[in-house]
């Protein structure tokens, strides 16, 4: 059965950086059980590895021992492995035929950087991710940021959370996804969140511009292999914000660009800027119905498509900011009495930064929904 409105997304963040366990995010995504179909669920967690906070935490999925052996050889060629282990799981009847998951806490070998490219550590991590995912059989890089990790697989999200024992971790920011795949297969590597460095993306909807977005990213050396349209969103944030230094406020306006009819009615200065954005970054614009939550070490943002064909509700309670596909999913976590509740409007975003503690849902151009 095809249910185009399926999938659920949820996020919880403490803006002061106070860490809390994964029980709350499991409860939030479980509230939206009917939006999933058991073919994908996953979580991203930030602040969970304080002991190794200065090292890159590589989460790897292996479908064979050969994949693990080849990947570990590649990792040791480019990184110093300070600690490695299998990721703890618990046996569950609901989880069948899982692959093997390992994590490696690493630092970069200076001699592994490519001087001809002017490569820094971030570029090496991106290169390593794309190399493993493209050229090493039966191995996939699940996440590669510092002091964070992605846990995902085939199953209902609440079962995936229990499988990975997320109630035993503590982090200051959690995101979750319950998947209802419609155009792509349900498999362990294709579940959300999708990550590159510390960027992670959960997405409800469909990126109908996937083909042109993919070709655009390939011009900059990205290779998409995980068989789902959401992968382009994570790479676009990495390309535009980290590589090209586009402010997050304008990255959101690139991906959910204003309609030409709205641009034509803008004041002259804004009109010129948004015309330039549409012309320069046209192939990066996302078409189709979507609501997405993008998390990174410094915060998170929620973004809706230009017509708001998918729901995204936000709330605030003390130092906690919450986002979800349904209001019930955020009210049930911290109590019914939220300080604020609002919906992210069509083509707009809400951006929350760590330790700033304030959220503004703005409609003014060029930087709507930005915390000051």
C-alpha positions in Angstrom: 0.0 0.0 0.0 1.3 3.4 -0.9 0.8 6.1 1.7 2.4 9.3 0.4 1.9 11.1 3.7 3.7 8.4 5.8 6.9 8.8 7.8 7.3 10.5 11.2 10.1 12.8 12.4 10.8 14.1 15.9 13.6 16.0 17.8 14.4 17.1 21.3 17.1 19.5 22.3 18.2 21.1 25.5 19.6 24.5 24.5 21.8 24.7 27.6 23.6 21.5 26.6 22.2 19.4 29.5 22.3 15.8 28.6 19.4 13.4 29.1 18.8 9.8 28.0 17.1 8.4 25.0 13.9 7.4 26.7 12.2 10.7 25.7 12.9 10.5 22.0 11.8 6.8 21.9 8.5 7.8 23.6 8.1 10.7 21.1 8.5 8.7 17.9 6.5 5.7 19.3 3.5 8.1 19.6 3.5 8.2 15.8 3.7 4.5 15.3 1.0 4.5 12.6 3.0 6.7 10.4 5.6 3.9 10.0 5.4 0.5 8.6 8.3 -1.3 10.2 10.7 -0.9 7.2 12.9 1.8 8.8 13.6 3.6 12.0 16.5 5.5 13.4 18.0 8.1 15.8 20.8 10.6 15.9 22.2 11.6 19.2 24.6 14.4 20.1 26.8 14.6 23.2 26.8 10.9 23.9 30.6 10.3 23.8 32.0 12.8 26.3 35.0 10.6 27.0 36.0 10.7 23.3 34.6 14.2 22.5 37.7 15.3 20.6 37.8 12.2 18.4 35.7 11.4 15.3 33.2 8.7 16.2 32.8 6.4 13.1 29.7 4.2 13.1 30.0 1.4 10.5 27.5 -1.1 9.3 28.8 -4.4 8.0 27.0 -7.1 6.0 29.9 -9.5 5.9 33.2 -10.1 7.7 35.1 -9.3 4.5 33.5 -5.9 4.5 34.7 -5.3 8.1 38.2 -6.5 7.4 38.6 -4.3 4.3 37.1 -1.2 6.0 39.3 -1.6 9.1 42.3 -1.7 6.8 41.2 1.5 5.1 40.5 3.2 8.4 43.9 2.3 9.9 45.6 3.7 6.7 44.0 7.1 7.2 43.3 7.4 11.0 44.8 6.6 14.4 42.2 4.3 16.1 42.2 5.2 19.8 39.4 2.8 20.6 37.0 0.4 18.7 34.2 -1.9 19.7 31.0 -3.5 18.5 28.0 -1.3 19.2 26.0 -2.8 22.0 22.6 -4.2 21.1 20.0 -6.4 22.7 18.3 -9.4 21.0 14.7 -8.6 20.0 12.1 -10.7 18.3 11.0 -7.7 16.3 14.5 -7.2 14.8 15.4 -9.9 12.2 18.7 -10.5 10.3 20.5 -7.4 11.5 24.0 -6.6 10.1 26.9 -6.0 12.4 27.6 -2.5 13.8 31.0 -1.3 15.0 32.3 2.1 16.2 35.8 3.5 16.0 37.0 6.6 17.8 39.7 8.0 15.6 42.0 11.0 14.9 43.3 11.9 11.5 46.8 11.0 10.4 48.4 14.2 9.1 50.1 12.3 6.3 46.8 11.0 5.1 45.7 14.5 4.1 46.0 15.2 0.4 48.1 18.4 0.0 47.3 18.8 -3.7 43.6 19.3 -2.8 44.4 21.5 0.2 42.5 18.9 2.2 41.6 19.5 5.8 40.2 16.9 8.3 36.6 17.5 7.4 37.3 16.9 3.7 39.2 13.7 4.6 36.2 12.4 6.6 33.9 13.1 3.6 36.3 11.4 1.3 36.5 8.4 3.6 32.7 8.2 3.9 32.2 8.3 0.1 35.1 5.8 -0.5 33.7 3.2 2.0 30.1 3.6 0.8 31.1 3.4 -2.9 34.0 1.0 -3.1 34.1 -1.3 -0.2 31.6 -4.1 -0.6 29.2 -4.8 2.3 30.3 -1.8 4.4 28.5 1.5 5.0 29.5 4.6 7.0 26.5 5.4 9.2 27.9 8.5 10.8 31.3 10.2 11.2 31.0 13.3 13.5 32.5 14.1 16.8 30.7 13.3 20.1 27.6 12.0 18.2 26.3 9.0 16.5 23.5 7.6 14.3 21.6 4.4 15.2 19.3 3.0 12.5 17.8 -0.1 10.9 14.9 -2.0 9.6 12.0 -2.0 12.1 9.6 0.3 13.8 11.6 3.2 15.4 10.7 2.3 19.0 12.1 -1.2 18.4 15.2 0.2 16.8 15.7 2.4 19.9 15.4 -0.6 22.2 17.6 -2.7 20.0 20.4 -0.2 20.3 19.8 0.3 24.0 19.4 4.1 23.6 18.0 4.5 27.1 21.6 3.9 28.3 23.0 6.9 26.4 22.8 10.6 27.4 22.9 13.4 24.9 21.7 17.1 24.7 20.1 16.6 21.2 18.1 13.7 19.8 16.4 13.3 16.5 14.3 10.3 15.3 12.6 9.0 12.2 9.9 6.4 11.5 10.0 5.4 7.9 7.2 4.4 5.4 9.3 3.8 2.2 7.3 4.4 -1.0 9.8 4.7 -3.8 13.0 3.0 -2.4 13.7 -0.2 -0.5 13.5 -0.7 3.2 17.1 -1.7 4.2 19.4 -1.0 7.1 21.7 1.5 5.3 18.7 3.3 3.7 16.9 4.1 7.0 17.1 7.6 8.4 18.9 9.6 9.7 21.4 10.3 7.0 24.7 11.8 8.1 27.9 13.3 6.9 30.4 14.6 9.5 28.1 15.9 12.2 25.2 16.7 9.9 22.2 14.4 10.2 18.8 14.7 8.4 15.4 13.1 9.1 12.8 13.7 6.4 9.1 13.2 5.9 8.0 13.3 2.3 9.5 13.0 -1.1 12.3 14.8 -2.9 11.0 14.7 -6.5 14.1 16.8 -7.6 16.4 14.0 -6.5 17.8 13.4 -10.0 18.9 17.0 -10.6 20.1 17.4 -7.0 22.2 14.2 -7.4 23.8 15.4 -10.6 24.5 18.8 -9.0 26.2 17.1 -6.0 28.3 14.9 -8.3 29.8 18.0 -9.8 31.4 18.6 -6.4 32.6 15.0 -5.8 29.7 13.6 -3.8 28.5 10.1 -4.7 25.1 9.0 -3.6 24.7 5.2 -2.9 22.2 4.6 -0.2 19.1 4.2 -2.4 16.9 7.0 -1.0 16.1 10.6 -1.9 16.9 12.0 1.5 20.6 11.4 1.1 20.9 14.5 -1.1 19.7 16.8 1.8 22.6 15.9 4.1 25.2 16.4 1.3 23.6 19.7 0.2 23.9 21.1 3.8 27.6 20.0 3.9 28.3 21.5 0.5 26.6 24.8 0.9 27.3 25.6 4.6 30.6 23.9 5.3 32.3 24.1 1.9 30.9 27.2 0.4 30.2 29.1 3.7 26.6 30.0 2.9 24.9 31.0 6.1 22.3 28.5 7.4 19.6 31.0 7.0 20.3 31.2 3.3 20.9 27.5 2.9 17.3 27.1 3.9 16.3 29.7 1.3 18.3 27.8 -1.4 16.6 24.5 -0.6 13.1 25.9 -0.2 13.4 28.9 -2.5 10.6 31.5 -2.8 8.4 31.3 -5.8 9.2 33.7 -8.6 5.9 35.5 -8.2 6.9 36.2 -4.5 10.3 37.3 -5.5 8.8 39.8 -8.0 6.9 41.5 -5.2 9.9 41.9 -2.9 11.7 45.2 -2.3 14.5 45.8 -4.9 17.5 44.7 -2.8 15.8 41.5 -1.6 14.5 40.8 -5.1 18.1 41.0 -6.5 19.4 38.7 -3.9 16.8 36.0 -4.3 17.0 36.2 -8.1 20.7 35.5 -7.7 20.0 32.6 -5.3 17.5 31.0 -7.7 19.9 31.4 -10.7 23.1 30.3 -8.9 21.7 27.4 -6.8 18.8 26.3 -9.0 20.0 22.7 -9.2 20.2 22.6 -5.4 16.6 23.5 -4.8 14.4 20.8 -3.4 11.1 20.1 -5.1 8.3 17.9 -3.7 6.5 17.6 -0.4 8.8 17.6 2.6 9.4 18.5 6.2 12.9 18.0 7.4 14.9 18.3 10.7 18.6 18.9 10.3 20.8 18.5 13.4 24.4 19.4 13.9 26.7 19.8 16.9 25.6 23.5 17.4 21.8 23.1 17.1 19.0 22.0 14.8 16.6 23.4 12.3 13.2 22.5 11.0 12.3 23.3 7.4 9.1 22.9 5.4 8.5 22.9 1.6 7.1 25.9 -0.1 3.5 24.8 0.0 3.7 22.9 3.3 2.5 19.6 2.1 4.0 17.9 5.2 3.4 18.8 8.8 6.0 20.1 11.2 5.1 21.4 14.7 7.5 23.0 17.2 7.3 23.6 21.0 9.3 25.0 23.8 9.3 24.1 27.5 11.9 25.7 29.7 15.3 24.9 28.2 13.9 22.2 25.8 12.9 22.8 22.2 10.9 20.1 20.5 9.9 19.4 16.9 7.7 16.7 15.5 5.3 15.6 12.7 2.4 15.7 15.2 1.8 18.0 18.2 1.0 14.9 20.3 4.5 13.7 19.8 6.0 16.7 21.6 3.3 17.3 24.2 3.6 13.8 25.5 7.3 14.2 26.4 7.6 17.2 28.7 4.0 17.5 29.7 0.9 19.0 28.1 1.7 22.6 29.3 4.2 23.8 26.8 5.5 27.4 27.0 5.0 27.9 23.3 3.7 25.9 20.3 3.9 26.8 16.7 3.9 25.3 13.2 6.7 25.9 10.8 5.1 27.7 7.8 5.5 26.9 4.2 9.0 27.6 2.9 10.1 28.7 6.3 12.4 27.3 9.0 12.9 27.4 12.8 16.6 27.4 13.8 17.7 26.7 17.3 21.3 27.1 18.5 22.9 25.5 21.4 23.3 27.7 24.6 21.3 30.5 23.1 18.0 29.4 24.5 15.7 31.4 22.3 13.6 30.6 19.3 12.1 33.1 16.9 9.7 32.0 14.2 10.0 34.9 11.8 8.5 35.5 8.4 10.7 38.4 7.4 13.2 37.9 4.5 16.0 37.1 4.0 16.5 35.2 7.3 13.2 33.8 8.7 13.1 31.6 11.7 16.5 32.5 13.1 17.6 32.6 16.7 19.3 35.9 17.5 
